[in-house]
Amino acid sequence: MRPFRSLTLLVAIAAAVSVPRTAAPQGPPPMPPGTKFPMGREALVERIADLQRIHTPEGIEVLEPVEVNGTTQWISIRGLNRHNPILLVVHGGPGSAMLASTWAYQKPWEDFFTVVNWDQRGVGKNWNPADTARLRPTMTAEQHVRDAEVIVRHVLKRLGQEKLVLLGWSWGTAFTPTLVQQHPELFHAWVGMGVTGGGVAGGDVLHERLMQIARANADTQAVRELDALALGKTTLRGVERGLALRKWARIYDGGWYGKPTLDLFFVLSDWGPEYSTPEAEAQLAATQWGTRAIIGTPTGNAPPTYTYQVPMIFLMGRYDLHTPYASSRAHFDRIVAPHKRFITFERSAHFVMVEEPGRFLLTLVNEVLPLAGGAKTFDVIPEPIRLVRTPD
């Protein structure tokens, strides 16, 4: 069972000095009654939930299960105005569910979009009740395309809209373009963050780039380990080789710029109000299963196509090595679409929404929102009275 990271109160203790009797008492202000540190998960989660709560009468805050092709899959729907354009976020991994991590970065998006997060089949909030033996043969890219279509149609019907913006991240950019090609009528635009190379660049791009960086840094340990991971030398295959390479990708700022590991990102869901304690404790096992279940599963041999009928926008960190920047750029250059943009975040790698959150928000507002018709205005309420909205 994975322990939760407790938050501790750090108190600076000054050296003792002589204080005149007339001096005012010194020290930190008193804490609210009942506050205790370290704080337990339930208290911390409740405070985050209160901070995140949607109070506007036009708003929506929903956490619900959806029946999807013989499985139950959870989504959240959040926003200050339910009439704003829909932004459906499709997480990466495979298996790295994000529904309970969104408290750390998503709130500003909700001023402009109604944001939907979806935990894909068998992972995240779906893991504990899942029959993994039954699910494993279904963990294919094709099945995820079919699941995504169900989610898209459910969300559009629920919110009474005809189209939405799909934001895929990492693995989420690997299968969602197929859905956009099959059903362009459902989408204002497709946005990719940490976009996979789409089979364009060829070669062992990540290994070659890591070797280049290691040699430039005269890092003999890295050169030795990476040389042993070369195709033809290593016995590691698939996800195991990928994980070994990504250790060095993270050290060289290719995961989260300025952080040598991704430990912080993967514990954010420990405190997400969307997950119960058993669900949060199971997140690591669910992610590991999802990663190994999807990798190596046959996904068909149809050649990729690069023509789309909707706008295509790439959001890439300059230092991204998880989905190498050069491969993504080569992929983008092949795309034919009515509108396309490649936007670089100069001090980011694979997690641009937390590495440069201000610029990310501006990009959503300035580049993506206009493609969906812009945010809706609020009705004027002259009296400073918060209307009570009916539960969803």
N, C-alpha and C positions, 0 to 999 in steps of 0.2 A: 504494500500500500504506500503510495507516495505521500510523504509528510507535506503539510502546507507550510509556506514560509511565513513566519510570524513577523509582524511589524513591531519594532522596538522604539521606545522613546529615548532619544539621545539627549542627555542633559549635560551641559558644560559646567564643570565645577571649578570655580576660581580659587586661587590660593587665599588662605585666611588673612585678613587684614584688620587692623584696628579701626572700628567705626565709632564715631561719636554717638553718645546716647541720644542726641536729638535727631540723628539721621533717620529718614524714612526707611521702613523695612524693605530689603531688597529680595529679589527672587522672581521666578516666573509666575505669571498670573495663574490663579487656580483653574483646574480643569473642570469641565461640566460635571455635575453630580453623577455618580455611577460609572464614570469613565475608568477603565482599568487597562493597563498595559502589561505584557503584550495582549493585544486584542484577539479574541477568538474569531473564527471564520464567520459565524452567524452574525455577530455584531458588525463586522467589517462589511459583509455583503449587504446588510440592510442599509448601511450608510451610503454605499455606492448606488444601491437601488433608489434611494430617496433622491440622491443627486441627479440620477438619470431620468427621474419620473417626468412624463409629459403632462403639462398642466393646461395647455391651451384647449379651448372648446372645440377647435377644428382638428385637434391632434389625434394621433392613433398610437397605441402602445399595446401590441398583441404578441403573445407567445403561444403558438398553436401547433398541433400535429396535423399532418396532411397524409392522406392515403395515396401512396405513389407506387403503382405497378407492383402490388402485392406486398409492400412494406409500409411502415409508418416512418415518416421523416419530418423533423421539426423545423419550423421557420419562426423568425421574429419579424415584426413589422413595426417600424418606429418613425415618427415624424411630427413636426409641429403643425403641419397642415396636410391632411390626407389627400387633398386635391393637387399637391405638388407632384411633379414627375416622379415616377418610381425608379429607384436604382436598386437592381438585384445584384447582390454580391455573391460570387461563386468562388468558394475557398480553394486553396491549393493543397499541397501535400505530395501525393494523394493521401487523404486521411487526416489532414491538419484542419479539423473543424475550428471555426472562428466565432461561432455564435456567442460564446461566453467571454470572448476577448474584446468585443467591440466597445465596451465601456471605456477603454483606454484611449480611443482615437476617433470614434465615430460621431460624437454628439454634435459638433459644428455642422456636419453634413446634413443633419436633420432639420436645419433651418430652411434648406433649399430643396431637399428631396424627401420623399417617403422611402426609407431605406429598408430593404428586405435582406436578411441573412438566412442562409439555408445550410443546415448540417446534412451532408450527403449520406447516401445509404450506408448503414452499418457503423457509422462513426459519430463522435461527439455525443449529443443527447440521445442518439438512436442506439448507442452501443449496448447498454446494460440488458435490454430485453431482446436483443437481436439473436437470431439463430445463425451463427456465423458459418456453420457447416452448410446450411442451405443457401446462404448469401454468397459464399465465396465464388461459385461458378458464375455468378451474375456480375462480378466486379470487373466489368469491361468498359471501355470508353463508349461503345455503342449504347450500353444500358444507361450510362450516365447522361447521354444525350436525350434518351427517351424520358428519363426522370426529370431532367431540366425542363423539358417541354411541359410536363404535367405541372411543375411548380410555376412556370411562367403563366400558363393559362389560369391556374388557380388564383394567383395574385392579381392578374388583370381583372378577372371576374369579381373578386372580392372588393377591389378598390374602384370598380366601374370605369376602367381606362382601357384604351385599345392597344397601346404600345408602352414599352418600358426601355430603359437603358440597362444593358447587361454589362457588369464589371467583373471580368474574370481575373483571377490572380494565380500565377504560376501554373500548377496543374489545371486550374480552372480555365486557363487559356488554351489548353490542349484539345478539349472536346467541344467547348461552346461555339467556336466558329462554324462547326458543322450544323448546329441548330440554327444559327443565323442565316446560313446559306439555304437551309431547308424551309425556313419560315421567316423571311425578311419582313413580312407584314406585321410581325409582333414586336419589332424593335425600332426605337428611335436611333440607336447607335450601339456599337460594340466597343467596349473599352478594355484594353488589356494592360495589366500591371505585372511586371516580371514575366514578359511574354516568352514562351518557349520558341525555339528556333524553327519549328515547323518542318524539320527535315531539309532545310535549304542549304545550310553552310557546309555540311558534310565533314568527314574526318572526326577526330577525337578532340573537339574544340576546347573543352574544359581542361583536359589533361595538358594540351599544348600550351594553353594560356598560363596555367599554373607553373609549368616548367619555366616558361619565359620569365615570370615574376620572380620565382625562386632563384634563378641564375642571376637576374639583375640585382638581387639583394644579397648575393653570395651566401645564400642559406643552404649550407651543405646538408643539413639534416633533411630539409624539405626536398632537395634534389635527390637524395638517396631514396627517401620514401616514395616520392612520385615516380622515380625511374622504375622502382619495383612494381608500380601499379600500371605500367604501360601495357597496352594490349599485346598479347603474345608472351608476356612475362608473368603476369599475375594469374592466379587461379580464381580470383574473385570475379563475380559476374553480377550484372544487374544492380539491384539496390545496394548490395554490400560494397561493391566497388564504388558506386556513387556516393555512399556515405563516407568512405575512406577519402575520396577526392575532396568532398565538401568540408572535411575537417580543415584542409589547407585553404579552401575557398573562404572560409569564415575568418581564419587567421589573417588572411590578406585582404580584409575589408570587403569581401565579396558576398557576405551574408547581410550583416547590419553594420553600416559604416561606423568605424570607431569601436566596435565590440568584437572580440575574438570568438565569442560563442553566441548562440541564440537562446541561451537558457532563460533570459528575462522574458522574451516573447512567449515562450511555451509554458510559462507559469501564470500568464495573465488570466487564463481561464479558471485558475484556482479561486479567484475572487469575483467571477462573473455571476450576477444574480440569476441568470437564466439556467444555471446548473445547480442541482441539489448537491449535497456533499458527496454522496456515492457516485454521482455522474462526474463530478470534478476529479475525484480520486481515480476514476477509470480512464481519464483522458489520455494518459500516456499509453496504456495498453491498447486503447482504441486506435490511436494514431499509428502505432507500430503495426497493428494488424492491417489497417487500411492501406498503409504504404506497401506492405508485402503482398497483399491480396491483389492489388491492381497492377503492380509491376510484373511484367512478364506474361500477363494474360493476353491471348491473341486479340487484336483489335481490328483485324482486317488488313488487306494489302492494297486497298484503293489508293492511288497516288493523290497527294494533296492538291487542292485547287486554290487559287488565290484571287478569285473574282467574287465580289460581294455587292449587294444592292443597298447596303446601309453604310453610313459613315464608320470608319475604323480608326481608332485612336490608340496609340501605344504610349504608355507611361513607363519609362525605363530609368533606373539608377545607373549612373555612369560606371560604377564599379561592380555591377551585378555579375557574379560568377555562378550563382545557382541556375539562372537562365542567362547564359553569357550574353553580354551587351552586343557583341559583334554578330552573333547568330541571330538575335532579335532584329537587328538593323537589316541584315540580309533578308530576313523573312519579310519585313515591312516593305523593302524595296520591290519585292515581287507582287505585292498586293495591288489589285485594281479595284477601286471603289469610288463612289460619287464624291467622297470627301475623305481624306486621310491626313493624320498628323502624327509625327513622331516627336515626343516631348521628353527631353533629358533632364533628370534631376542630378545636378553636378556633385552633390555631396551625399549621395545615397547609393545603396546597393539593391538588395532584393525586397526591402520593407519600406518603400518610399512613403507610405502613409504615416509611419511613425518616425522616420528619419528626417523628413522635411514636411511636417504636418501643415504648416502655414502655406507653403507653396503648393502642397497637394490640394488643399481646400480651394485656393485661388484657381488652380487648374480645373477642378470640377466645375466651379462657378463660371469661369470665363470661357472654357473650351467645350465642356460637355453640356451644361445646362441649356445654352441656347439651342442646341440640337433637339431638345425635348420641349421647346416652347417657353422656357423660363419658369421661374417660381411664381406661384399664385400670391396675390395680395390678400391680406386679412380684411374682413369686414370691420368698419369703424364701430367701436363700442365706446360712446362718449363717457359713460360712467365707469369709474375704476373698479368694476365688479367682475370677478372671474366667474364666467358662466360654468355651470356644472355640465359636463358632457356625459352622455349616456355610455355605459360600458359597451365595449365591442364584443 
